[in-house]
Amino acid sequence: MSQEIAVVGSPEFTTGFRLAGVRKFENVAEEKKDEDLDDAVERTLADDDVGIIVMHDDDMEHLSRDVREAVETSIEPTLVTLGGGAGSGGLRNQIKRAIGIDLMEEED
């Protein structure tokens, strides 16, 4: 079964993904993120057709603790954050969480 990519964030963030063909998205206006971002993420987490959720790293600060924990520990769908200061450590942890092994671990 193939699954889709969903993007959650401001209309400015989601537009590029929509133009690239991503069909599932949740637009949350910048000034409404504190009130509406939790609901948008929960709807996306509950969608069985979604395999990957893409969000801007800075938007994680707008999530409640429960929703942030749910999205950070979710295996399917897997969260991928872009932008912000995630750096390679964040990407490394996301890959490790998604596939269960650390591909970047160095052997002694």
Biopython code that builds the backbone (N, CA, C, O; Angstrom):
import numpy as np
from Bio.PDB.StructureBuilder import StructureBuilder

atoms = [
    (1, "MET", "N", (0.841, -1.174, 0.000)),
    (1, "MET", "CA", (0.000, 0.000, 0.000)),
    (1, "MET", "C", (0.885, 1.236, 0.000)),
    (1, "MET", "O", (1.743, 1.382, 0.870)),
    (2, "SER", "N", (0.693, 2.097, -0.933)),
    (2, "SER", "CA", (1.473, 3.332, -0.957)),
    (2, "SER", "C", (0.784, 4.381, -0.090)),
    (2, "SER", "O", (-0.439, 4.414, 0.041)),
    (3, "GLN", "N", (1.602, 5.218, 0.482)),
    (3, "GLN", "CA", (1.088, 6.282, 1.327)),
    (3, "GLN", "C", (1.575, 7.616, 0.798)),
    (3, "GLN", "O", (2.512, 7.698, 0.004)),
    (4, "GLU", "N", (0.914, 8.643, 1.261)),
    (4, "GLU", "CA", (1.203, 9.967, 0.748)),
    (4, "GLU", "C", (2.002, 10.799, 1.742)),
    (4, "GLU", "O", (2.082, 10.483, 2.929)),
    (5, "ILE", "N", (2.586, 11.862, 1.225)),
    (5, "ILE", "CA", (3.236, 12.873, 2.046)),
    (5, "ILE", "C", (2.197, 13.939, 2.348)),
    (5, "ILE", "O", (1.443, 14.353, 1.468)),
    (6, "ALA", "N", (2.163, 14.378, 3.597)),
    (6, "ALA", "CA", (1.302, 15.495, 3.986)),
    (6, "ALA", "C", (2.188, 16.600, 4.543)),
    (6, "ALA", "O", (3.200, 16.330, 5.188)),
    (7, "VAL", "N", (1.809, 17.818, 4.295)),
    (7, "VAL", "CA", (2.562, 18.957, 4.812)),
    (7, "VAL", "C", (1.625, 19.810, 5.660)),
    (7, "VAL", "O", (0.486, 20.079, 5.279)),
    (8, "VAL", "N", (2.134, 20.228, 6.822)),
    (8, "VAL", "CA", (1.351, 21.025, 7.769)),
    (8, "VAL", "C", (2.132, 22.286, 8.074)),
    (8, "VAL", "O", (3.314, 22.230, 8.411)),
    (9, "GLY", "N", (1.467, 23.420, 7.955)),
    (9, "GLY", "CA", (2.140, 24.675, 8.284)),
    (9, "GLY", "C", (1.436, 25.867, 7.677)),
    (9, "GLY", "O", (0.277, 25.788, 7.269)),
    (10, "SER", "N", (2.142, 26.951, 7.627)),
    (10, "SER", "CA", (1.572, 28.186, 7.075)),
    (10, "SER", "C", (1.354, 28.018, 5.580)),
    (10, "SER", "O", (2.019, 27.201, 4.943)),
    (11, "PRO", "N", (0.429, 28.784, 5.015)),
    (11, "PRO", "CA", (0.215, 28.703, 3.570)),
    (11, "PRO", "C", (1.500, 28.953, 2.774)),
    (11, "PRO", "O", (1.696, 28.365, 1.710)),
    (12, "GLU", "N", (2.366, 29.816, 3.280)),
    (12, "GLU", "CA", (3.630, 30.078, 2.584)),
    (12, "GLU", "C", (4.510, 28.826, 2.573)),
    (12, "GLU", "O", (5.224, 28.578, 1.601)),
    (13, "PHE", "N", (4.462, 28.037, 3.650)),
    (13, "PHE", "CA", (5.264, 26.820, 3.735)),
    (13, "PHE", "C", (4.686, 25.705, 2.879)),
    (13, "PHE", "O", (5.439, 24.963, 2.249)),
    (14, "THR", "N", (3.374, 25.571, 2.845)),
    (14, "THR", "CA", (2.752, 24.442, 2.139)),
    (14, "THR", "C", (2.657, 24.668, 0.629)),
    (14, "THR", "O", (2.572, 23.700, -0.127)),
    (15, "THR", "N", (2.669, 25.902, 0.182)),
    (15, "THR", "CA", (2.456, 26.190, -1.241)),
    (15, "THR", "C", (3.462, 25.480, -2.141)),
    (15, "THR", "O", (3.076, 24.895, -3.153)),
    (16, "GLY", "N", (4.715, 25.520, -1.795)),
    (16, "GLY", "CA", (5.740, 24.881, -2.629)),
    (16, "GLY", "C", (5.512, 23.382, -2.747)),
    (16, "GLY", "O", (5.692, 22.805, -3.820)),
    (17, "PHE", "N", (5.117, 22.754, -1.651)),
    (17, "PHE", "CA", (4.841, 21.322, -1.675)),
    (17, "PHE", "C", (3.624, 21.024, -2.543)),
    (17, "PHE", "O", (3.609, 20.049, -3.294)),
    (18, "ARG", "N", (2.605, 21.873, -2.431)),
    (18, "ARG", "CA", (1.393, 21.677, -3.246)),
    (18, "ARG", "C", (1.726, 21.818, -4.725)),
    (18, "ARG", "O", (1.212, 21.058, -5.546)),
    (19, "LEU", "N", (2.568, 22.768, -5.073)),
    (19, "LEU", "CA", (2.963, 22.947, -6.474)),
    (19, "LEU", "C", (3.784, 21.763, -6.976)),
    (19, "LEU", "O", (3.792, 21.467, -8.171)),
    (20, "ALA", "N", (4.474, 21.089, -6.055)),
    (20, "ALA", "CA", (5.273, 19.915, -6.427)),
    (20, "ALA", "C", (4.427, 18.639, -6.483)),
    (20, "ALA", "O", (4.935, 17.569, -6.816)),
    (21, "GLY", "N", (3.147, 18.754, -6.159)),
    (21, "GLY", "CA", (2.268, 17.600, -6.294)),
    (21, "GLY", "C", (1.781, 16.976, -5.001)),
    (21, "GLY", "O", (1.039, 15.995, -5.036)),
    (22, "VAL", "N", (2.182, 17.524, -3.856)),
    (22, "VAL", "CA", (1.675, 17.007, -2.584)),
    (22, "VAL", "C", (0.205, 17.403, -2.469)),
    (22, "VAL", "O", (-0.151, 18.579, -2.535)),
    (23, "ARG", "N", (-0.636, 16.379, -2.294)),
    (23, "ARG", "CA", (-2.079, 16.636, -2.291)),
    (23, "ARG", "C", (-2.676, 16.810, -0.904)),
    (23, "ARG", "O", (-3.732, 17.425, -0.753)),
    (24, "LYS", "N", (-2.014, 16.277, 0.099)),
    (24, "LYS", "CA", (-2.546, 16.395, 1.461)),
    (24, "LYS", "C", (-1.792, 17.493, 2.191)),
    (24, "LYS", "O", (-0.566, 17.453, 2.298)),
    (25, "PHE", "N", (-2.528, 18.466, 2.689)),
    (25, "PHE", "CA", (-1.910, 19.571, 3.407)),
    (25, "PHE", "C", (-2.907, 20.174, 4.377)),
    (25, "PHE", "O", (-4.121, 20.058, 4.205)),
    (26, "GLU", "N", (-2.370, 20.817, 5.396)),
    (26, "GLU", "CA", (-3.167, 21.572, 6.366)),
    (26, "GLU", "C", (-2.547, 22.949, 6.459)),
    (26, "GLU", "O", (-1.417, 23.098, 6.925)),
    (27, "ASN", "N", (-3.275, 23.947, 6.022)),
    (27, "ASN", "CA", (-2.812, 25.322, 6.143)),
    (27, "ASN", "C", (-3.241, 25.888, 7.487)),
    (27, "ASN", "O", (-4.413, 25.823, 7.856)),
    (28, "VAL", "N", (-2.289, 26.438, 8.206)),
    (28, "VAL", "CA", (-2.579, 27.101, 9.481)),
    (28, "VAL", "C", (-1.918, 28.474, 9.420)),
    (28, "VAL", "O", (-0.696, 28.583, 9.317)),
    (29, "ALA", "N", (-2.731, 29.505, 9.486)),
    (29, "ALA", "CA", (-2.198, 30.868, 9.407)),
    (29, "ALA", "C", (-1.217, 31.119, 10.552)),
    (29, "ALA", "O", (-1.383, 30.615, 11.662)),
    (30, "GLU", "N", (-0.204, 31.904, 10.250)),
    (30, "GLU", "CA", (0.851, 32.184, 11.240)),
    (30, "GLU", "C", (0.273, 32.669, 12.563)),
    (30, "GLU", "O", (0.719, 32.242, 13.628)),
    (31, "GLU", "N", (-0.719, 33.559, 12.503)),
    (31, "GLU", "CA", (-1.273, 34.139, 13.731)),
    (31, "GLU", "C", (-2.220, 33.190, 14.460)),
    (31, "GLU", "O", (-2.664, 33.503, 15.565)),
    (32, "LYS", "N", (-2.542, 32.029, 13.863)),
    (32, "LYS", "CA", (-3.464, 31.064, 14.493)),
    (32, "LYS", "C", (-2.764, 29.770, 14.900)),
    (32, "LYS", "O", (-3.424, 28.815, 15.309)),
    (33, "LYS", "N", (-1.455, 29.727, 14.795)),
    (33, "LYS", "CA", (-0.750, 28.466, 15.072)),
    (33, "LYS", "C", (-0.939, 27.997, 16.505)),
    (33, "LYS", "O", (-1.101, 26.799, 16.740)),
    (34, "ASP", "N", (-0.924, 28.904, 17.459)),
    (34, "ASP", "CA", (-1.085, 28.481, 18.844)),
    (34, "ASP", "C", (-2.454, 27.851, 19.086)),
    (34, "ASP", "O", (-2.578, 26.962, 19.928)),
    (35, "GLU", "N", (-3.483, 28.293, 18.365)),
    (35, "GLU", "CA", (-4.832, 27.752, 18.569)),
    (35, "GLU", "C", (-5.136, 26.568, 17.658)),
    (35, "GLU", "O", (-5.821, 25.636, 18.079)),
    (36, "ASP", "N", (-4.648, 26.582, 16.434)),
    (36, "ASP", "CA", (-5.120, 25.622, 15.428)),
    (36, "ASP", "C", (-4.112, 24.547, 15.010)),
    (36, "ASP", "O", (-4.502, 23.562, 14.382)),
    (37, "LEU", "N", (-2.843, 24.708, 15.338)),
    (37, "LEU", "CA", (-1.845, 23.762, 14.833)),
    (37, "LEU", "C", (-2.014, 22.366, 15.439)),
    (37, "LEU", "O", (-1.825, 21.369, 14.741)),
    (38, "ASP", "N", (-2.364, 22.280, 16.720)),
    (38, "ASP", "CA", (-2.591, 20.967, 17.345)),
    (38, "ASP", "C", (-3.654, 20.172, 16.578)),
    (38, "ASP", "O", (-3.448, 19.002, 16.255)),
    (39, "ASP", "N", (-4.785, 20.811, 16.291)),
    (39, "ASP", "CA", (-5.871, 20.112, 15.589)),
    (39, "ASP", "C", (-5.440, 19.669, 14.198)),
    (39, "ASP", "O", (-5.768, 18.562, 13.770)),
    (40, "ALA", "N", (-4.714, 20.518, 13.492)),
    (40, "ALA", "CA", (-4.255, 20.167, 12.141)),
    (40, "ALA", "C", (-3.317, 18.960, 12.179)),
    (40, "ALA", "O", (-3.421, 18.065, 11.339)),
    (41, "VAL", "N", (-2.409, 18.933, 13.143)),
    (41, "VAL", "CA", (-1.469, 17.812, 13.258)),
    (41, "VAL", "C", (-2.205, 16.537, 13.669)),
    (41, "VAL", "O", (-1.913, 15.460, 13.149)),
    (42, "GLU", "N", (-3.145, 16.650, 14.588)),
    (42, "GLU", "CA", (-3.906, 15.462, 15.019)),
    (42, "GLU", "C", (-4.723, 14.885, 13.869)),
    (42, "GLU", "O", (-4.810, 13.666, 13.728)),
    (43, "ARG", "N", (-5.319, 15.734, 13.051)),
    (43, "ARG", "CA", (-6.068, 15.239, 11.873)),
    (43, "ARG", "C", (-5.130, 14.503, 10.919)),
    (43, "ARG", "O", (-5.483, 13.460, 10.369)),
    (44, "THR", "N", (-3.940, 15.053, 10.730)),
    (44, "THR", "CA", (-2.984, 14.434, 9.816)),
    (44, "THR", "C", (-2.462, 13.118, 10.377)),
    (44, "THR", "O", (-2.299, 12.152, 9.632)),
    (45, "LEU", "N", (-2.199, 13.067, 11.679)),
    (45, "LEU", "CA", (-1.751, 11.817, 12.311)),
    (45, "LEU", "C", (-2.813, 10.719, 12.179)),
    (45, "LEU", "O", (-2.474, 9.543, 12.047)),
    (46, "ALA", "N", (-4.066, 11.089, 12.214)),
    (46, "ALA", "CA", (-5.157, 10.112, 12.157)),
    (46, "ALA", "C", (-5.467, 9.646, 10.741)),
    (46, "ALA", "O", (-6.244, 8.708, 10.562)),
    (47, "ASP", "N", (-4.885, 10.275, 9.743)),
    (47, "ASP", "CA", (-5.155, 9.926, 8.344)),
    (47, "ASP", "C", (-4.319, 8.698, 7.954)),
    (47, "ASP", "O", (-3.093, 8.780, 7.872)),
    (48, "ASP", "N", (-4.977, 7.577, 7.720)),
    (48, "ASP", "CA", (-4.282, 6.328, 7.391)),
    (48, "ASP", "C", (-3.556, 6.376, 6.049)),
    (48, "ASP", "O", (-2.695, 5.535, 5.790)),
    (49, "ASP", "N", (-3.882, 7.325, 5.208)),
    (49, "ASP", "CA", (-3.241, 7.435, 3.890)),
    (49, "ASP", "C", (-1.906, 8.175, 3.949)),
    (49, "ASP", "O", (-1.185, 8.221, 2.953)),
    (50, "VAL", "N", (-1.565, 8.759, 5.113)),
    (50, "VAL", "CA", (-0.348, 9.565, 5.238)),
    (50, "VAL", "C", (0.782, 8.727, 5.831)),
    (50, "VAL", "O", (0.613, 8.106, 6.880)),
    (51, "GLY", "N", (1.934, 8.711, 5.161)),
    (51, "GLY", "CA", (3.110, 7.995, 5.654)),
    (51, "GLY", "C", (4.188, 8.915, 6.177)),
    (51, "GLY", "O", (4.984, 8.519, 7.028)),
    (52, "ILE", "N", (4.225, 10.147, 5.676)),
    (52, "ILE", "CA", (5.227, 11.130, 6.089)),
    (52, "ILE", "C", (4.532, 12.474, 6.283)),
    (52, "ILE", "O", (3.773, 12.928, 5.427)),
    (53, "ILE", "N", (4.806, 13.098, 7.423)),
    (53, "ILE", "CA", (4.310, 14.450, 7.697)),
    (53, "ILE", "C", (5.504, 15.394, 7.657)),
    (53, "ILE", "O", (6.511, 15.162, 8.326)),
    (54, "VAL", "N", (5.387, 16.448, 6.878)),
    (54, "VAL", "CA", (6.447, 17.453, 6.781)),
    (54, "VAL", "C", (5.968, 18.723, 7.469)),
    (54, "VAL", "O", (4.885, 19.235, 7.185)),
    (55, "MET", "N", (6.801, 19.222, 8.383)),
    (55, "MET", "CA", (6.510, 20.483, 9.072)),
    (55, "MET", "C", (7.780, 21.316, 9.142)),
    (55, "MET", "O", (8.887, 20.791, 9.021)),
    (56, "HIS", "N", (7.612, 22.610, 9.339)),
    (56, "HIS", "CA", (8.763, 23.467, 9.601)),
    (56, "HIS", "C", (9.202, 23.243, 11.042)),
    (56, "HIS", "O", (8.363, 23.141, 11.937)),
    (57, "ASP", "N", (10.488, 23.168, 11.272)),
    (57, "ASP", "CA", (11.017, 22.899, 12.611)),
    (57, "ASP", "C", (10.531, 23.927, 13.629)),
    (57, "ASP", "O", (10.246, 23.568, 14.772)),
    (58, "ASP", "N", (10.433, 25.170, 13.247)),
    (58, "ASP", "CA", (9.994, 26.219, 14.187)),
    (58, "ASP", "C", (8.554, 26.012, 14.647)),
    (58, "ASP", "O", (8.188, 26.471, 15.729)),
    (59, "ASP", "N", (7.726, 25.332, 13.850)),
    (59, "ASP", "CA", (6.329, 25.116, 14.218)),
    (59, "ASP", "C", (6.185, 24.140, 15.378)),
    (59, "ASP", "O", (5.138, 24.113, 16.025)),
    (60, "MET", "N", (7.196, 23.348, 15.654)),
    (60, "MET", "CA", (7.117, 22.404, 16.769)),
    (60, "MET", "C", (6.900, 23.142, 18.089)),
    (60, "MET", "O", (6.303, 22.593, 19.015)),
    (61, "GLU", "N", (7.379, 24.378, 18.180)),
    (61, "GLU", "CA", (7.217, 25.160, 19.412)),
    (61, "GLU", "C", (5.772, 25.560, 19.659)),
    (61, "GLU", "O", (5.415, 25.895, 20.788)),
    (62, "HIS", "N", (4.941, 25.535, 18.639)),
    (62, "HIS", "CA", (3.535, 25.920, 18.776)),
    (62, "HIS", "C", (2.654, 24.748, 19.213)),
    (62, "HIS", "O", (1.490, 24.947, 19.562)),
    (63, "LEU", "N", (3.195, 23.537, 19.196)),
    (63, "LEU", "CA", (2.398, 22.364, 19.562)),
    (63, "LEU", "C", (2.329, 22.205, 21.073)),
    (63, "LEU", "O", (3.263, 22.563, 21.789)),
    (64, "SER", "N", (1.216, 21.668, 21.547)),
    (64, "SER", "CA", (1.114, 21.326, 22.972)),
    (64, "SER", "C", (2.061, 20.161, 23.253)),
    (64, "SER", "O", (2.507, 19.480, 22.329)),
    (65, "ARG", "N", (2.361, 19.939, 24.511)),
    (65, "ARG", "CA", (3.298, 18.876, 24.873)),
    (65, "ARG", "C", (2.804, 17.505, 24.397)),
    (65, "ARG", "O", (3.583, 16.710, 23.873)),
    (66, "ASP", "N", (1.515, 17.235, 24.578)),
    (66, "ASP", "CA", (0.969, 15.923, 24.192)),
    (66, "ASP", "C", (1.055, 15.687, 22.688)),
    (66, "ASP", "O", (1.453, 14.611, 22.243)),
    (67, "VAL", "N", (0.683, 16.686, 21.918)),
    (67, "VAL", "CA", (0.718, 16.528, 20.453)),
    (67, "VAL", "C", (2.162, 16.444, 19.969)),
    (67, "VAL", "O", (2.471, 15.666, 19.066)),
    (68, "ARG", "N", (3.044, 17.240, 20.562)),
    (68, "ARG", "CA", (4.455, 17.182, 20.167)),
    (68, "ARG", "C", (5.033, 15.785, 20.450)),
    (68, "ARG", "O", (5.758, 15.230, 19.625)),
    (69, "GLU", "N", (4.709, 15.234, 21.605)),
    (69, "GLU", "CA", (5.199, 13.900, 21.942)),
    (69, "GLU", "C", (4.615, 12.862, 20.990)),
    (69, "GLU", "O", (5.318, 11.953, 20.549)),
    (70, "ALA", "N", (3.332, 12.997, 20.675)),
    (70, "ALA", "CA", (2.688, 12.045, 19.756)),
    (70, "ALA", "C", (3.338, 12.071, 18.379)),
    (70, "ALA", "O", (3.589, 11.021, 17.786)),
    (71, "VAL", "N", (3.607, 13.256, 17.878)),
    (71, "VAL", "CA", (4.168, 13.365, 16.533)),
    (71, "VAL", "C", (5.654, 12.975, 16.516)),
    (71, "VAL", "O", (6.138, 12.414, 15.533)),
    (72, "GLU", "N", (6.373, 13.272, 17.603)),
    (72, "GLU", "CA", (7.797, 12.928, 17.644)),
    (72, "GLU", "C", (8.041, 11.430, 17.819)),
    (72, "GLU", "O", (9.081, 10.919, 17.403)),
    (73, "THR", "N", (7.096, 10.728, 18.426)),
    (73, "THR", "CA", (7.270, 9.295, 18.652)),
    (73, "THR", "C", (6.515, 8.449, 17.641)),
    (73, "THR", "O", (6.590, 7.221, 17.682)),
    (74, "SER", "N", (5.803, 9.080, 16.749)),
    (74, "SER", "CA", (5.034, 8.341, 15.751)),
    (74, "SER", "C", (5.968, 7.667, 14.730)),
    (74, "SER", "O", (6.856, 8.306, 14.166)),
    (75, "ILE", "N", (5.750, 6.395, 14.514)),
    (75, "ILE", "CA", (6.505, 5.662, 13.502)),
    (75, "ILE", "C", (5.813, 5.780, 12.152)),
    (75, "ILE", "O", (6.468, 5.988, 11.131)),
    (76, "GLU", "N", (4.522, 5.652, 12.146)),
    (76, "GLU", "CA", (3.765, 5.771, 10.906)),
    (76, "GLU", "C", (2.499, 6.557, 11.176)),
    (76, "GLU", "O", (1.591, 6.027, 11.816)),
    (77, "PRO", "N", (2.396, 7.749, 10.736)),
    (77, "PRO", "CA", (3.336, 8.443, 9.866)),
    (77, "PRO", "C", (4.569, 8.947, 10.612)),
    (77, "PRO", "O", (4.543, 9.152, 11.826)),
    (78, "THR", "N", (5.625, 9.135, 9.871)),
    (78, "THR", "CA", (6.872, 9.662, 10.389)),
    (78, "THR", "C", (6.935, 11.164, 10.155)),
    (78, "THR", "O", (6.579, 11.650, 9.082)),
    (79, "LEU", "N", (7.387, 11.888, 11.161)),
    (79, "LEU", "CA", (7.533, 13.335, 11.040)),
    (79, "LEU", "C", (8.900, 13.687, 10.483)),
    (79, "LEU", "O", (9.913, 13.146, 10.927)),
    (80, "VAL", "N", (8.934, 14.585, 9.520)),
    (80, "VAL", "CA", (10.171, 15.155, 8.998)),
    (80, "VAL", "C", (10.041, 16.661, 9.144)),
    (80, "VAL", "O", (9.108, 17.268, 8.619)),
    (81, "THR", "N", (10.993, 17.264, 9.868)),
    (81, "THR", "CA", (10.963, 18.718, 10.012)),
    (81, "THR", "C", (12.041, 19.327, 9.130)),
    (81, "THR", "O", (13.124, 18.767, 8.962)),
    (82, "LEU", "N", (11.723, 20.467, 8.581)),
    (82, "LEU", "CA", (12.647, 21.190, 7.704)),
    (82, "LEU", "C", (12.884, 22.580, 8.260)),
    (82, "LEU", "O", (12.057, 23.109, 9.003)),
    (83, "GLY", "N", (14.006, 23.166, 7.902)),
    (83, "GLY", "CA", (14.312, 24.526, 8.329)),
    (83, "GLY", "C", (14.740, 24.571, 9.768)),
    (83, "GLY", "O", (15.051, 23.539, 10.362)),
    (84, "GLY", "N", (14.759, 25.750, 10.332)),
    (84, "GLY", "CA", (15.164, 25.909, 11.716)),
    (84, "GLY", "C", (16.592, 25.463, 11.921)),
    (84, "GLY", "O", (17.401, 25.517, 10.994)),
    (85, "GLY", "N", (16.908, 25.030, 13.106)),
    (85, "GLY", "CA", (18.280, 24.636, 13.414)),
    (85, "GLY", "C", (18.424, 23.158, 13.628)),
    (85, "GLY", "O", (19.300, 22.740, 14.385)),
    (86, "ALA", "N", (17.594, 22.332, 12.989)),
    (86, "ALA", "CA", (17.631, 20.893, 13.217)),
    (86, "ALA", "C", (18.995, 20.309, 12.884)),
    (86, "ALA", "O", (19.504, 19.476, 13.634)),
    (87, "GLY", "N", (19.590, 20.721, 11.793)),
    (87, "GLY", "CA", (20.907, 20.222, 11.412)),
    (87, "GLY", "C", (20.917, 18.731, 11.186)),
    (87, "GLY", "O", (19.863, 18.096, 11.147)),
    (88, "SER", "N", (22.085, 18.175, 11.039)),
    (88, "SER", "CA", (22.201, 16.761, 10.722)),
    (88, "SER", "C", (21.806, 15.877, 11.895)),
    (88, "SER", "O", (21.386, 14.740, 11.682)),
    (89, "GLY", "N", (21.928, 16.365, 13.136)),
    (89, "GLY", "CA", (21.530, 15.568, 14.289)),
    (89, "GLY", "C", (20.051, 15.277, 14.272)),
    (89, "GLY", "O", (19.633, 14.165, 14.595)),
    (90, "GLY", "N", (19.235, 16.274, 13.893)),
    (90, "GLY", "CA", (17.794, 16.067, 13.809)),
    (90, "GLY", "C", (17.440, 15.088, 12.717)),
    (90, "GLY", "O", (16.610, 14.203, 12.920)),
    (91, "LEU", "N", (18.065, 15.237, 11.547)),
    (91, "LEU", "CA", (17.809, 14.326, 10.438)),
    (91, "LEU", "C", (18.250, 12.913, 10.800)),
    (91, "LEU", "O", (17.563, 11.943, 10.481)),
    (92, "ARG", "N", (19.396, 12.798, 11.466)),
    (92, "ARG", "CA", (19.901, 11.488, 11.888)),
    (92, "ARG", "C", (18.888, 10.790, 12.807)),
    (92, "ARG", "O", (18.593, 9.607, 12.635)),
    (93, "ASN", "N", (18.365, 11.533, 13.777)),
    (93, "ASN", "CA", (17.379, 10.953, 14.688)),
    (93, "ASN", "C", (16.096, 10.571, 13.970)),
    (93, "ASN", "O", (15.481, 9.555, 14.295)),
    (94, "GLN", "N", (15.684, 11.378, 12.993)),
    (94, "GLN", "CA", (14.467, 11.069, 12.246)),
    (94, "GLN", "C", (14.637, 9.790, 11.437)),
    (94, "GLN", "O", (13.725, 8.965, 11.392)),
    (95, "ILE", "N", (15.785, 9.612, 10.800)),
    (95, "ILE", "CA", (16.050, 8.400, 10.024)),
    (95, "ILE", "C", (16.114, 7.191, 10.951)),
    (95, "ILE", "O", (15.563, 6.135, 10.642)),
    (96, "LYS", "N", (16.786, 7.350, 12.081)),
    (96, "LYS", "CA", (16.903, 6.255, 13.043)),
    (96, "LYS", "C", (15.529, 5.833, 13.542)),
    (96, "LYS", "O", (15.240, 4.642, 13.653)),
    (97, "ARG", "N", (14.690, 6.805, 13.839)),
    (97, "ARG", "CA", (13.340, 6.511, 14.322)),
    (97, "ARG", "C", (12.503, 5.827, 13.238)),
    (97, "ARG", "O", (11.722, 4.923, 13.535)),
    (98, "ALA", "N", (12.664, 6.254, 11.997)),
    (98, "ALA", "CA", (11.855, 5.718, 10.908)),
    (98, "ALA", "C", (12.203, 4.279, 10.550)),
    (98, "ALA", "O", (11.316, 3.469, 10.281)),
    (99, "ILE", "N", (13.511, 3.960, 10.547)),
    (99, "ILE", "CA", (13.897, 2.619, 10.096)),
    (99, "ILE", "C", (14.451, 1.746, 11.210)),
    (99, "ILE", "O", (14.679, 0.553, 11.005)),
    (100, "GLY", "N", (14.670, 2.319, 12.376)),
    (100, "GLY", "CA", (15.066, 1.526, 13.531)),
    (100, "GLY", "C", (16.549, 1.288, 13.698)),
    (100, "GLY", "O", (16.946, 0.644, 14.669)),
    (101, "ILE", "N", (17.384, 1.772, 12.806)),
    (101, "ILE", "CA", (18.837, 1.631, 12.956)),
    (101, "ILE", "C", (19.500, 2.972, 12.653)),
    (101, "ILE", "O", (18.955, 3.810, 11.935)),
    (102, "ASP", "N", (20.690, 3.150, 13.221)),
    (102, "ASP", "CA", (21.442, 4.380, 13.015)),
    (102, "ASP", "C", (22.403, 4.169, 11.845)),
    (102, "ASP", "O", (23.450, 3.541, 12.005)),
    (103, "LEU", "N", (22.053, 4.685, 10.684)),
    (103, "LEU", "CA", (22.881, 4.509, 9.486)),
    (103, "LEU", "C", (24.185, 5.295, 9.563)),
    (103, "LEU", "O", (25.141, 4.983, 8.853)),
    (104, "MET", "N", (24.230, 6.307, 10.416)),
    (104, "MET", "CA", (25.406, 7.161, 10.476)),
    (104, "MET", "C", (26.327, 6.796, 11.637)),
    (104, "MET", "O", (27.321, 7.480, 11.880)),
    (105, "GLU", "N", (26.005, 5.731, 12.349)),
    (105, "GLU", "CA", (26.833, 5.308, 13.476)),
    (105, "GLU", "C", (28.186, 4.828, 12.955)),
    (105, "GLU", "O", (28.271, 4.045, 12.008)),
    (106, "GLU", "N", (29.238, 5.321, 13.605)),
    (106, "GLU", "CA", (30.588, 4.935, 13.191)),
    (106, "GLU", "C", (31.027, 3.707, 13.970)),
    (106, "GLU", "O", (30.800, 3.601, 15.175)),
    (107, "GLU", "N", (31.660, 2.782, 13.260)),
    (107, "GLU", "CA", (32.185, 1.589, 13.915)),
    (107, "GLU", "C", (33.511, 1.920, 14.558)),
    (107, "GLU", "O", (34.268, 2.742, 14.042)),
    (108, "ASP", "N", (33.799, 1.282, 15.688)),
    (108, "ASP", "CA", (35.082, 1.505, 16.382)),
    (108, "ASP", "C", (36.185, 0.672, 15.793)),
    (108, "ASP", "O", (37.324, 0.739, 16.257)),
]
sb = StructureBuilder()
sb.init_structure("model")
sb.init_model(0)
sb.init_chain("A")
sb.init_seg("    ")
for serial, (resi, resn, name, xyz) in enumerate(atoms, 1):
    if name == "N":
        sb.init_residue(resn, " ", resi, " ")
    sb.init_atom(name, np.array(xyz, "f"), 0.0, 1.0, " ", f" {name:<3s}", serial, name[0])
structure = sb.get_structure()
